[in-house]
Amino acid sequence: MTRYLSFAGIKFRSKMAYRFDYVLGILNTLLSFVVYWSIYKALYNGASEVDGVTFSMVTTSFLISLGLSAAFHKNEMFLQDKIKQGTIANELLKPVNFKLRMLFEDMGEGAFHVVFNFLPTVIIACFFAPIQAPSGARDVLLCLVSVILGYVVLWEISFIVQSWSFTLFSVWGLITIKNVMVNILAGAYIPMWFMPDWLRSAIRFTPFDSIYFTPVQLYLGELGGKEIVFHFARQLFWITALWAVGEYFWRSGIKKLVIQGG
């Protein structure tokens, strides 16, 4: 495990080499929050709540979503680049698990974006936006556990898409479609409170709400005992199912992998 943590540490430190980039990252994250906050402030038009959803719940939801987006930041072209360059053969010969190496490098990159992009935005946002505090330490702990599980769910989805690099010349289009679907259907852009009932019901048959909306609900204390167990069970189910699918695509791709050159 130590060697994989070192991959995360190396990735974290490598991102620190480009200081101007993380200054721009702070500005980008803060601007995203300000734009979203301004839009919903205009929509609420001074009202304290709409359909039982307060303005502070909405702003808190989006702030958490920004944090999760920062934590979930990853290099989604990693596998395709390795295959195109032919270096995938050397990577597979190394005494490390390639998938775990990808996972921990992505975790290192995500940690960088949380520390240097998201946390400064939180500090600034607290001065002008109504951020709702958690109802208790238990909710924060449950939220963090859910964030970890949600991270794995999203990473597995990303890995499945990347695995198509063995078959397709470029997976950039698939990654773009995947990102749009996740951000919309997971509630990152539009809180699921405002979605039609039929759409919310349909989304519950997908892994998307496990990524963003479940951690938000736990932070806000919206879930009770049985509901908490149910949502954690759903996240674990999707982790298992997506891992099986990803493993199938990975093994199938490795079998037909051909490297030319020398």
N, C-alpha and C positions, 0 to 999 in steps of 0.2 A: 504493500500500500504506500510505503514511503516513496518509492520511485514514481508513482502516479501523482502524488502530492507535489513532487518536484516539478513535474510537467506543468501543473497548475501555477506553481510559483514562478517558473520561467516565463510562462505566458503573461502573468501579471506584471512582472518586471519589464518585459519587452514592450508592453503597452505604455509604460511610464516614460519610455525614451522619447516619445513624441508629445511634448508638453502642450504645444499649440493645439493638437487634436483634442486633448481632454478639456481645454478651455472652451473650444467650440462645442464639445459635447455638453458641457454645463449650460451654455447658451441655448443649444438646441432643445435640451430637456426642459429648461425653464420656459422657453418660448412656447413649447407644446402645451405645457400646463396653463400658461397665461391665456393662450388662445382658447383652450377648452373651457377654462373657468369663465372667461368673458362671454362665450357663447351661451353657456347655461345660466349665467347671471342674467343675461338678456331674456332668455326663455322663461325663467322664473319670474322676472319682472317685479321683484320685491316680495313675492309670495314666500311664506316660510316653508311650504311643502307642496308637492304635487302628487296626488294619488298615494299619499302616505310616505313619500320619499322626500326627505328634507334636502335643502341645498347643500348642507354640510356633508350629508351622506354621499351625494353625487361627487363633490370635490374630493372627498376622501377616497372614494372608489377610484377616481381617475389617478390620484396621486399614487395609490398602491399599485395600480396598473402600470404606471410609469416605472415604479421601482421594480416590478416583475419583468417588464420589458428590458430594463437594464441588466437584471440578473440573468435573464434568458438570452442575452446577447451571445452569439456564437459565429464561428466561421463556417457557413453553410456550403462553401465551395471547396472545403478542405479535401474531401474524398475525390471529387471530380478532378481537382488540380493534381493530386497524386497519381491518378490513373492516366491523365493526359501526359504528364511528364515522365511516366514510366517508373517513377520512384516508389510506387506501391509495392513492387517486388521486394525492394530493400526493406521497406517498412514491415512487411510480413515476416521477414527473416529475423527481425529483432526479438529479443527475449521478453517482449511485453505484449499484452493484449491490445490489439489495435483499436478496438472500440472503446476500451477503458482509457486509452491514451487520448482519443478524441474527446471523450466525456470530460476528463480532468482539465484538458487544455481549454475547453469551452467554459468550464467552471472558473478557471483563472481569469479568462477574459470577462466573464460576467461579473466576477468580484471587483475587477477594476472599474467597470462602468457603474456599479453600485456605489463604490467609495468616492469616485472622482466626478461622477455626473449626477447621480441621483441624490445623494446625501446633501450636497450644497443646495440643490433645488428645494429639498424639504425645508431646510433652514430658512431660505428666503421666502418660500410660500407661506410659512407659518406667520409671517408678519402682516400679510394682507388677505389671506384666504381662510375661510372657516373650516379648519381641519378637525374632524371629530376624533376625540381620544378613545382608545379601546375601553370597553366596560370593565376589564380586569386583566390581571397577568395571565390567567388561564387562557383567555381568548388570544392573547399575543402568542403564547406558546403553541396553541393549536394552529394558529395562522402560519407560524413558521414551519411546523411539520407539514402542513398542507402545501406550502410554497415549495418545499423540497420534493414532495410527491408530484406536484404539478410541473416542476422543472423536468423531472424524469419523463413524465408523459409527453411534454412538448419535445424533449430531446429525442425520444424514440420516434415521434412523428417525423422530425427533421431527418433522422438517420434513415428512415424508410425512403423518404424522398431522395436523399443523397445516394442511396443504394441503386437508384435507377441510372447512376453514372456508368454502371457496367454495361448498360444497354443503349442509352441515349448519348448523343454527341454532347449535349448541354442540358443540364437540369435547371438552368437559371429560370426559365419560364415556370416550371413546376414549383420551384421555391417561392417565386413571387405570388403565384395563385395560393399556395399553402399559407403564406404569411397574411394575405388579405382575408382568407377564410378564418384563420385563427383569431385575428384582431377583431373581426366583426362578430363571429359566432361565439367567441369566448367572453365577450363583454368588455374588451379592452377599450374600444372606442365608444360604444353605446351600452350603458349599463343594462343588464338583462331585465331590470325592473320595468323598463320602458318598452320592452319587446312584446309583440302580441303573444297571447297565451299559447296559440297553436305552434308558434315558432319556439317558444321556450320549452314546450313539451317535446318537440322534435329534437332540440339540441340535447336534451337529457339522454337521448340514445346515442350520443356521440361523446368523445372524450374532451370536447372543447371547453365546456363550462367548468371542468375539473382544473383547468389551467389557471384561469384568472378569477372567475366569480366565486368559487368555493373559498379561496383564501380571504377575499373581500368580505363575504358573509360571516366567516369565522371571526375576523377582526372586529366587525361591527356587532358581534354577539347575536346574530340573527338565527343561528341554528341551535336546537336543543340537543339533549342527550342522544336519542335514537337517530336524529338527523345527522349528527356529527359522525356517528358510527357508519351510517349509510354512505355518506359522502367520502369518508376515508376508504371504505370498502370499494366504492366505485373507482377511486383513484388507483388503488392497488390492482383492481381488475384490469383497468386499461393499461397499466404498466406491464402486467403479465401478457396480455393479449398483443400489445404493440411490440413487445420484446420478441415474441414468437414470430410475428410477421417480419420484423426487421432481421431476425436471425435467418429466416428462410431466404429473403432477398440477398443477404450477405453471402450465405453459403452458395446460393445459385450463381451469384456474380463471380465469386472466386473460382468456381469450377470452369467457367468459360472465359476467364481472363487470359488474354494473350498480350505479351509485352514484346515489341519489336525494337531492335536496336542492339548496340553492343560496342 
